[in-house]
């Protein structure tokens, strides 16, 4: 299947995930939109992000290594799959149990008075074992060019979360939002991991095995890739956790600021679904291209991603106030709007600039410039943390947005400079649309007609 067809399929699924995830967020925010319930919404944001942060930290870069070496025919799918299954169960269990231990030591009756008890956090902290297995198995589907299956796997949690949360909340947990959110995350992860393992059993046996040669090579490449991807994930989520730690007002107000900032992030990151749909496909594509072909391919993707996302950012800004005013009714003007709109105004410019960094970093990773990607991701994290410490104590959600935009802008400038200096591609070629780009849009439209029968592509 060609790249453009694969991208269209992946982008269509990303749109479905977008509608489901953002719709779920809006519905849950509506459930807890009153002034005295906003802090609970902030708690749910922190809870639902926690297992994915742990998974990103413990990934070891093996998902990236699996795709990289399998695409280059340096390892078989079976060897890669057996080894990553072993790592998911062994290393994932160690990280999850270590997290449980840290929480058990740190937690006190006072510190958890308004937060879920340890008994409820334990299944949440064990979920990364299954998330790791999903990540590795889904990477195998990408290598096998099972594009539909690859995207369906990503779609399932988004389809299941809201119905499961509502069932748990209204029927099973006696309206306990924390317990409902935890199990709505854990249950789908378990079933998807087990289902993927069964579906791919012809390519990867169910029994994990340890292949020292592949693991050594995968770690040598993957640990740096994992540092880069982990920093990248933390760049998007660490301020959610810093905000309640450094906001110099009451604890309850700090938890509410998390909810307001999370809403601004949700709106701003709508424009990232285009480059996110490209990321894994682009990495696999560039890894298989020679230098000249990659140098011709990436600028086209970069500049078109920027301007498509710019149009999306304009739409988000124009429609967010009237649409959310209708959705939240009086709570929007009285509670949410005065906090979310200023935060969004500061966050959108940086989010837009960072689309360029996302595309170019996927190219640089595939070319082997992993250390440089680590530096760029680390730059974002350092600048963001410094900005949060300086701006959040008094400005709350707006300060977190401003810190993010400064960090994203610095990374975008650094990434463009490094890519241009290493490849010789002019900066304007990365940012300004060209007349010949219209041919790519015509090709994409033509391919829409054959998506139902991709075997003809």
Number of C-alpha atoms within 10 A of each C-alpha: 13 9 13 17 20 20 21 18 19 23 19 15 19 19 16 15 21 17 15 19 19 17 14 18 18 18 15 17 21 17 13 18 23 17 12 11 14 24 24 21 26 26 20 22 20 17 21 17 15 17 24 19 17 22 25 22 19 24 30 26 24 29 25 26 25 30 25 24 20 20 19 12 10 11 17 15 22 17 22 27 29 21 25 29 27 17 24 26 16 13 18 25 19 15 19 23 15 14 17 20 13 11 15 15 9 10 14 12 9 8 9 12 10 13 16 16 16 16 10 14 21 18 18 25 26 23 26 30 28 23 25 29 29 26 21 28 27 25 24 24 21 20 19 15 13 15 19 14 14 20 21 14 19 17 19 14 21 21 17 15 22 21 13 17 24 18 15 20 19 13 10 13 15 11 14 13 21 23 22 22 23 23 19 24 25 22 18 21 22 17 14 19 21 15 14 18 22 13 12 17 14 10 17 22 16 16 11 18 17 16 15 10 11 20 20 11 13 24 16 15 20 23 18 20 26 24 24 24 21 23 24 21 17 19 22 16 17 18 26 23 15 16 24 24 15 17 24 15 12 10 14 16 18 22 25 25 29 30 29 29 29 23 25 25 22 16 19 24 20 18 25 19 17 21 25 17 21 23 19 17 19 23 22 22 19 21 23 16 14 10 13 9 11 18 16 11 16 18 24 19 20 23 22 21 24 26 17 14 24 19 12 17 21 12 12 18 15 10 11 16 16 10 11 16 16 11 14 21 13 14 17 21 14 13 16 24 19 12 21 24 19 17 26 26 16 21 27 26 20 23 28 27 20 24 27 28 27 21 24 27 26 25 26 21 22 21 17 14 16 22 15 18 27 21 17 24 26 20 18 26 24 13 20 25 20 14 21 26 20 15 21 27 19 14 17 26 34 25 25 29 31 26 26 28 25 19 25 30 20 19 27 24 15 15 25 19 13 17 21 16 12 9 12 10 16 14 14 12 14 23 19 15 18 13 7 9 13 11 10 14 12 10 12 15 12 12 16 14 10 13 15 10 8 15 8 8 11
